[in-house]
Amino acid sequence: MTPRSSHPVAPAGFWQRPAVAQALASRDIGGFLKLYQQWTGATQTQIATACEVPQSHISHIMRGKRQVTSLDMYERFARGLDIPRALLGLAEPAPTAETPALVERTGPDRRAVLAVTAATVVLAADDELDEVTRRMQHFAASNVDDAAVEQLNVSVDLIGCRYEGSDAAAVYPTALRQRRYVAELMSGHQHPRFRGELYVVAGKLSGLLGYLAFDLGNEVLARAYCNEAMSLAQAAGHRDLAAWVRGTQSFIAYYAGRYKQALDYARDGQRHAAGGPASIRLAISGEARTLGKLGDRRGVDDAVDRALAAHAQADHVDPVGYFLSFEPFGAARLAGNAASAYLALGAVDRVREFTDQAIPVFARSNSAASHALTLVDASMTYLVGHDIEPDRAGALVSEALTVGSRLRSQVVARRAQDFVTGAAPWAAVPEIAEVADAVAAWRTPAA
């Protein structure tokens, strides 16, 4: 599967369009991004990656919830999207010697402490005045600033993006390195505002490590990371992060076969989410899929309807996004998870309805794991009902294994093994036998 380019190229005449020129002249980045998406087809994830800005910021800018005012941000959009600098009122950069690209810059130098002193230095012999001055200096001193926190958030988004096109083994070391770096920063001194933001970044990284550890087969470590992430979310008073962590804990319990616990986590997550970004994921991936395993058709219908209603109310949601995003689930992921929920109930027509929506979108994206999982779900519908087609089912799983051939995903491996188990009555069919051999040879990492 060929990865997508960082962003599509603007069509001829795009920069001369009056609406584009007006948005850039007024520095209305939100309005410009809507036009850019309309004419190029770029997703929020592609824009975020190209501009080195968190996807959540792109979403908020396009929804008018965040304004772009800093020169640094204008420079990022100009470089990332090849915007003619004059249209944004930016001067051409002075020629400088080429320097190597900075890879995975995640904040200030580890040994640098940004000392910001009081505006007026009180020079007095009195010891008490000197003590006040020292306290003011210490309070203002911080080993992080706004730019450092921004870059740490970019690193969180990049981990999620990279996982989408690779596997847990490839991105786990980066996530672990970033988490250790944030822990090192937290052992230093920050202004209380930055301290709270570091708690949130640390919680996100621990949550990501929890999911990745589970995908690598280590459930004990996964649960420990999720517990740490939940503690950080609660300490920071960050309800969206707490809801996301509950969603991951529900996911882990679901794949471990603890369906009642998975449902409890998902419903507690909804309490934290209060209709926020994680509510769609919790309803469809947490509640609907688990209720499907518990045989509750009415519950599945209700959870799917709530997820669809919440998605309809969300503004500018990337149709694909990526699974480890902290933004709302997009349409393709919603459909893929709905298919899994109805598959557990044997509702073939609804499974095909949703897989038909999701598969083409995933096929055009870099979401190899989601594409593979949805293909396996679609294949299972050809092993039930009156018109059984084991050869077609086997062909779809073969395609899924091809799509996921670069992945070492425990989740994909388990779903493929579920297919082989369900297809045992047709083991003699060539397509089924071929899949069984491929799954037996599938190499997943040890726990």
C-alpha positions as CSV (number, residue, x, y, z in Angstrom):
1,M,0.0,0.0,0.0
2,T,1.5,3.3,-1.1
3,P,1.5,6.0,1.6
4,R,-0.1,9.3,0.7
5,S,1.9,12.4,0.0
6,S,2.1,15.0,2.7
7,H,-0.7,17.1,1.1
8,P,-2.3,17.4,-2.4
9,V,-1.1,20.0,-4.8
10,A,-3.3,23.1,-5.3
11,P,-4.9,23.2,-8.8
12,A,-3.9,25.7,-11.4
13,G,-5.4,29.1,-10.7
14,F,-6.2,28.3,-7.1
15,W,-4.1,31.1,-5.6
16,Q,-5.7,33.7,-8.0
17,R,-9.2,32.8,-6.9
18,P,-10.8,36.0,-5.3
19,A,-12.1,34.1,-2.3
20,V,-8.7,32.5,-1.6
21,A,-6.8,35.8,-2.1
22,Q,-9.3,37.6,0.2
23,A,-9.0,34.9,3.0
24,L,-5.2,35.1,2.9
25,A,-5.2,38.9,2.7
26,S,-7.3,39.1,5.9
27,R,-5.3,36.3,7.4
28,D,-8.5,34.3,7.9
29,I,-6.7,30.9,8.1
30,G,-9.9,29.0,9.0
31,G,-11.7,30.3,5.9
32,F,-8.7,29.6,3.8
33,L,-8.4,26.0,5.0
34,K,-12.0,25.3,4.1
35,L,-11.3,26.5,0.6
36,Y,-8.0,24.5,0.5
37,Q,-9.9,21.3,1.4
38,Q,-12.6,22.0,-1.1
39,W,-10.2,22.5,-4.0
40,T,-7.5,20.0,-3.1
41,G,-9.3,17.2,-1.2
42,A,-6.7,17.4,1.6
43,T,-7.8,15.9,4.9
44,Q,-7.2,17.6,8.3
45,T,-4.6,15.0,9.0
46,Q,-2.6,15.8,5.8
47,I,-2.8,19.5,6.5
48,A,-1.7,19.0,10.2
49,T,1.2,16.8,9.2
50,A,2.4,19.1,6.4
51,C,2.3,22.2,8.7
52,E,3.5,20.5,11.8
53,V,0.4,21.6,13.7
54,P,-1.7,19.3,15.9
55,Q,-4.7,17.9,14.1
56,S,-6.9,19.2,17.0
57,H,-5.7,22.7,16.2
58,I,-6.6,22.4,12.6
59,S,-10.1,21.2,13.6
60,H,-10.5,24.1,16.0
61,I,-9.2,26.7,13.5
62,M,-11.7,25.4,10.8
63,R,-14.6,25.5,13.3
64,G,-13.7,29.1,14.4
65,K,-12.8,28.0,17.9
66,R,-9.2,29.0,17.6
67,Q,-7.7,32.0,15.8
68,V,-4.3,32.2,14.2
69,T,-2.5,35.3,15.2
70,S,1.2,34.5,15.6
71,L,3.9,35.0,12.9
72,D,5.2,31.5,13.6
73,M,1.9,29.9,12.8
74,Y,1.5,31.9,9.6
75,E,5.0,30.7,8.6
76,R,4.1,27.1,9.3
77,F,1.0,27.3,7.0
78,A,3.0,29.1,4.3
79,R,5.7,26.5,4.3
80,G,3.5,23.5,4.7
81,L,0.9,24.3,2.1
82,D,3.2,26.2,-0.3
83,I,1.2,29.4,0.1
84,P,2.7,32.3,-1.8
85,R,4.2,34.4,1.0
86,A,3.1,37.7,-0.5
87,L,-0.6,36.7,-0.2
88,L,-0.2,36.4,3.6
89,G,1.8,39.6,3.8
90,L,5.0,37.7,4.7
91,A,8.4,38.9,3.6
92,E,10.6,36.5,1.7
93,P,13.1,34.8,4.0
94,A,16.7,36.0,3.8
95,P,19.0,33.4,2.1
96,T,20.8,31.2,4.6
97,A,23.1,28.2,4.5
98,E,21.1,25.0,4.3
99,T,20.8,23.2,7.6
100,P,19.8,19.6,8.1
101,A,16.1,19.1,8.8
102,L,15.2,18.8,12.5
103,V,13.7,15.5,13.1
104,E,11.2,15.0,16.0
105,R,12.1,18.2,17.7
106,T,10.0,18.0,20.8
107,G,10.8,21.0,22.9
108,P,13.6,23.0,24.3
109,D,17.1,21.7,24.9
110,R,16.9,19.4,27.9
111,R,19.5,21.4,29.9
112,A,18.1,24.8,29.0
113,V,16.0,26.6,31.6
114,L,14.3,29.8,30.3
115,A,14.9,32.3,33.1
116,V,12.5,35.2,32.8
117,T,13.3,37.8,35.5
118,A,11.1,40.4,37.1
119,A,10.7,43.6,34.9
120,T,12.4,45.7,37.5
121,V,15.4,44.3,39.4
122,V,15.4,45.7,42.9
123,L,18.8,46.4,44.0
124,A,18.9,46.8,47.7
125,A,21.1,45.7,50.5
126,D,18.1,44.7,52.5
127,D,18.0,40.8,52.7
128,E,14.2,40.7,52.7
129,L,14.0,42.7,49.4
130,D,16.6,40.3,47.9
131,E,14.5,37.3,49.0
132,V,11.4,38.8,47.3
133,T,13.3,39.2,44.1
134,R,14.6,35.7,44.2
135,R,11.1,34.3,44.7
136,M,9.8,36.3,41.7
137,Q,12.6,35.0,39.5
138,H,12.0,31.5,40.5
139,F,8.2,31.8,39.9
140,A,8.8,33.2,36.4
141,A,11.5,30.6,35.5
142,S,10.3,27.7,33.4
143,N,12.0,24.9,31.4
144,V,9.2,25.0,28.9
145,D,7.3,27.8,27.0
146,D,4.3,28.0,24.7
147,A,6.4,26.9,21.7
148,A,7.7,23.9,23.5
149,V,4.2,22.8,24.6
150,E,3.0,23.3,21.0
151,Q,5.8,21.1,19.7
152,L,5.1,18.4,22.3
153,N,1.5,18.3,21.1
154,V,2.7,18.0,17.5
155,S,4.8,15.0,18.5
156,V,1.7,13.3,20.0
157,D,-0.2,13.7,16.7
158,L,2.8,12.4,14.7
159,I,2.8,9.2,16.8
160,G,-0.8,8.6,16.0
161,C,-0.3,9.4,12.3
162,R,2.7,7.1,12.0
163,Y,1.0,4.2,13.6
164,E,-1.8,4.4,11.0
165,G,0.6,3.4,8.2
166,S,3.0,1.2,10.1
167,D,2.6,-0.9,13.3
168,A,3.0,-0.7,17.1
169,A,6.5,-2.0,17.1
170,A,7.7,0.8,14.8
171,V,6.2,3.7,16.8
172,Y,6.4,2.4,20.4
173,P,10.1,3.4,20.9
174,T,9.3,7.0,19.8
175,A,6.3,7.2,22.1
176,L,8.3,5.8,25.0
177,R,11.2,8.3,24.3
178,Q,8.8,11.2,24.3
179,R,7.1,10.0,27.5
180,R,10.4,9.8,29.3
181,Y,11.4,13.3,28.0
182,V,8.2,14.8,29.3
183,A,8.8,13.1,32.7
184,E,12.2,14.7,32.7
185,L,10.7,18.1,32.0
186,M,8.1,17.6,34.8
187,S,10.9,17.0,37.3
188,G,12.0,20.6,36.6
189,H,10.3,23.9,37.3
190,Q,7.4,25.4,35.3
191,H,4.8,28.1,35.7
192,P,1.5,26.4,36.9
193,R,-0.1,26.9,33.5
194,F,2.6,25.0,31.7
195,R,2.6,22.4,34.5
196,G,-1.0,21.6,33.7
197,E,-0.3,21.4,30.0
198,L,2.6,19.0,30.7
199,Y,0.2,16.8,32.7
200,V,-2.1,16.6,29.7
201,V,0.7,15.8,27.2
202,A,2.1,13.2,29.6
203,G,-1.4,11.6,29.9
204,K,-1.8,11.5,26.2
205,L,1.5,9.8,25.7
206,S,0.8,7.2,28.5
207,G,-2.6,6.5,26.9
208,L,-0.9,5.9,23.5
209,L,1.6,3.7,25.1
210,G,-1.2,1.7,26.8
211,Y,-2.8,1.0,23.4
212,L,0.5,0.2,21.7
213,A,1.6,-2.1,24.5
214,F,-1.7,-4.0,24.1
215,D,-1.3,-4.2,20.4
216,L,2.1,-5.7,21.0
217,G,0.6,-8.4,23.3
218,N,1.4,-7.0,26.7
219,E,-1.9,-6.4,28.5
220,V,-0.5,-6.0,32.0
221,L,1.8,-3.1,30.8
222,A,-1.1,-1.7,28.8
223,R,-3.4,-1.5,31.8
224,A,-0.6,0.1,33.9
225,Y,-0.1,2.8,31.3
226,C,-3.9,3.5,31.1
227,N,-4.1,3.8,34.9
228,E,-1.3,6.3,34.8
229,A,-2.9,8.2,32.0
230,M,-6.2,8.3,33.9
231,S,-4.4,9.7,37.0
232,L,-2.8,12.4,35.0
233,A,-6.1,13.3,33.3
234,Q,-7.9,13.6,36.6
235,A,-5.0,15.6,38.1
236,A,-5.2,18.0,35.2
237,G,-9.0,18.2,35.3
238,H,-9.1,17.2,31.6
239,R,-12.4,15.5,31.0
240,D,-11.7,14.8,27.2
241,L,-8.5,13.0,28.0
242,A,-10.2,11.0,30.8
243,A,-12.9,10.0,28.3
244,W,-10.3,8.9,25.7
245,V,-8.5,6.8,28.3
246,R,-11.7,5.1,29.3
247,G,-12.3,4.3,25.6
248,T,-8.9,2.6,25.4
249,Q,-9.5,0.7,28.6
250,S,-12.8,-0.5,27.1
251,F,-11.0,-1.5,23.9
252,I,-8.5,-3.6,25.9
253,A,-11.2,-5.3,27.9
254,Y,-13.3,-6.0,24.8
255,Y,-10.4,-7.8,23.0
256,A,-9.6,-9.7,26.3
257,G,-13.2,-11.0,26.2
258,R,-14.3,-9.1,29.4
259,Y,-17.4,-7.6,27.8
260,K,-19.2,-6.5,30.9
261,Q,-16.1,-4.6,32.0
262,A,-15.7,-3.1,28.5
263,L,-19.2,-1.8,28.7
264,D,-18.7,-0.3,32.2
265,Y,-15.6,1.5,31.0
266,A,-17.4,2.9,27.9
267,R,-20.3,4.2,29.9
268,D,-18.1,5.8,32.5
269,G,-16.2,7.3,29.6
270,Q,-19.4,8.9,28.3
271,R,-19.9,10.5,31.8
272,H,-16.5,12.2,31.4
273,A,-17.0,13.0,27.7
274,A,-20.3,14.9,28.3
275,G,-20.8,15.0,24.5
276,G,-17.2,15.9,23.8
277,P,-14.8,14.6,21.1
278,A,-14.5,11.0,22.6
279,S,-18.3,10.5,22.8
280,I,-18.6,9.1,19.3
281,R,-15.7,6.6,19.8
282,L,-17.2,5.5,23.2
283,A,-20.7,5.0,21.7
284,I,-19.6,3.0,18.6
285,S,-16.4,1.3,19.6
286,G,-17.1,0.9,23.3
287,E,-20.8,0.5,23.7
288,A,-22.1,-0.8,20.4
289,R,-19.5,-3.4,19.7
290,T,-19.6,-4.7,23.3
291,L,-23.4,-4.9,23.3
292,G,-23.2,-6.8,20.1
293,K,-21.1,-9.4,21.8
294,L,-23.7,-9.5,24.6
295,G,-26.5,-10.1,22.1
296,D,-28.3,-6.8,22.8
297,R,-29.7,-5.8,19.4
298,R,-31.8,-2.9,20.9
299,G,-28.7,-1.6,22.7
300,V,-26.6,-1.8,19.6
301,D,-29.2,0.1,17.6
302,D,-29.4,2.8,20.2
303,A,-25.6,3.2,20.5
304,V,-25.1,3.3,16.7
305,D,-27.9,5.9,16.4
306,R,-26.3,8.1,19.1
307,A,-22.9,7.8,17.4
308,L,-24.4,8.8,14.1
309,A,-26.3,11.7,15.6
310,A,-23.2,13.0,17.4
311,H,-21.1,12.7,14.2
312,A,-23.8,14.7,12.3
313,Q,-23.4,17.5,14.9
314,A,-19.6,17.6,14.7
315,D,-18.0,20.2,12.5
316,H,-15.3,19.5,10.0
317,V,-14.4,16.0,11.1
318,D,-11.8,14.3,9.0
319,P,-13.6,11.4,7.2
320,V,-10.6,9.2,7.9
321,G,-8.5,10.8,10.5
322,Y,-6.5,8.2,12.4
323,F,-7.4,5.6,15.1
324,L,-5.2,7.0,17.8
325,S,-6.5,10.6,17.4
326,F,-7.9,12.6,20.3
327,E,-10.4,14.2,17.8
328,P,-13.9,12.8,17.1
329,F,-14.2,9.5,15.1
330,G,-14.7,10.1,11.4
331,A,-17.3,8.6,9.2
332,A,-15.2,5.7,8.0
333,R,-14.2,4.6,11.5
334,L,-17.8,5.0,12.7
335,A,-19.0,2.7,9.9
336,G,-16.2,0.1,10.5
337,N,-17.0,-0.2,14.1
338,A,-20.8,-0.3,13.5
339,A,-20.1,-3.2,11.1
340,S,-18.3,-5.1,13.9
341,A,-21.2,-4.5,16.3
342,Y,-23.8,-5.9,13.9
343,L,-21.5,-8.8,12.8
344,A,-21.6,-10.1,16.4
345,L,-25.4,-10.2,16.1
346,G,-25.4,-11.9,12.7
347,A,-27.2,-8.9,11.1
348,V,-25.6,-9.5,7.6
349,D,-27.4,-6.7,5.8
350,R,-26.3,-4.0,8.3
351,V,-22.7,-5.3,8.3
352,R,-22.6,-5.0,4.5
353,E,-24.2,-1.6,4.6
354,F,-21.5,-0.3,6.9
355,T,-18.5,-2.2,5.3
356,D,-19.5,-0.9,1.9
357,Q,-19.2,2.6,3.3
358,A,-15.9,2.1,5.1
359,I,-13.8,-0.1,2.8
360,P,-13.5,2.4,-0.1
361,V,-12.5,5.2,2.2
362,F,-9.9,3.1,4.0
363,A,-8.6,1.8,0.7
364,R,-7.8,5.4,-0.4
365,S,-6.1,6.2,2.9
366,N,-3.0,5.2,4.7
367,S,-5.1,3.3,7.4
368,A,-3.8,-0.2,6.8
369,A,-5.0,-1.8,10.0
370,S,-8.5,-0.3,9.8
371,H,-8.7,-1.4,6.1
372,A,-7.6,-4.9,7.0
373,L,-10.0,-5.3,9.9
374,T,-13.0,-4.0,7.9
375,L,-12.2,-6.5,5.1
376,V,-12.2,-9.4,7.6
377,D,-15.6,-8.2,9.0
378,A,-17.0,-8.1,5.4
379,S,-15.7,-11.6,4.8
380,M,-17.6,-13.1,7.7
381,T,-20.9,-12.2,6.2
382,Y,-20.3,-14.8,3.5
383,L,-20.1,-17.6,6.0
384,V,-23.7,-17.1,7.4
385,G,-27.2,-17.1,6.0
386,H,-28.6,-18.9,3.1
387,D,-26.2,-17.8,0.4
388,I,-22.8,-19.0,1.8
389,E,-19.8,-18.2,-0.3
390,P,-16.7,-19.5,1.5
391,D,-14.5,-18.9,-1.6
392,R,-15.5,-15.2,-1.6
393,A,-15.0,-14.9,2.2
394,G,-11.5,-16.4,1.8
395,A,-10.6,-14.0,-1.0
396,L,-11.5,-11.0,1.2
397,V,-9.4,-12.2,4.1
398,S,-6.5,-12.9,1.7
399,E,-6.8,-9.3,0.6
400,A,-6.9,-8.2,4.3
401,L,-3.7,-10.1,5.0
402,T,-2.0,-8.4,2.0
403,V,-3.1,-5.0,3.1
404,G,-1.8,-5.7,6.6
405,S,1.3,-7.5,5.5
406,R,3.6,-4.8,6.9
407,L,1.9,-4.8,10.3
408,R,2.6,-6.8,13.4
409,S,-0.7,-6.1,14.9
410,Q,-2.1,-8.4,17.6
411,V,-5.6,-7.0,16.9
412,V,-5.4,-7.8,13.2
413,A,-4.0,-11.2,14.0
414,R,-6.8,-12.0,16.4
415,R,-9.5,-10.9,14.0
416,A,-8.0,-13.1,11.2
417,Q,-7.8,-16.1,13.6
418,D,-11.5,-15.6,14.5
419,F,-12.2,-15.9,10.8
420,V,-10.2,-19.1,10.5
421,T,-12.1,-20.6,13.5
422,G,-15.5,-19.6,12.0
423,A,-14.5,-21.0,8.6
424,A,-13.5,-24.4,9.9
425,P,-16.5,-26.2,8.3
426,W,-15.1,-25.1,4.9
427,A,-11.5,-25.9,5.6
428,A,-11.2,-27.9,2.4
429,V,-12.1,-24.9,0.2
430,P,-8.8,-23.7,-1.4
431,E,-9.3,-20.1,-0.5
432,I,-10.0,-21.0,3.1
433,A,-7.1,-23.4,3.3
434,E,-4.8,-20.7,1.9
435,V,-6.0,-18.2,4.5
436,A,-5.6,-20.7,7.3
437,D,-1.9,-21.3,6.3
438,A,-1.3,-17.6,6.1
439,V,-2.7,-16.9,9.5
440,A,-0.7,-19.8,11.0
441,A,2.4,-18.2,9.6
442,W,1.5,-14.7,10.8
443,R,4.2,-13.6,13.1
444,T,3.1,-11.4,16.0
445,P,5.4,-10.2,18.7
446,A,5.7,-12.0,22.0
447,A,4.0,-10.5,25.0
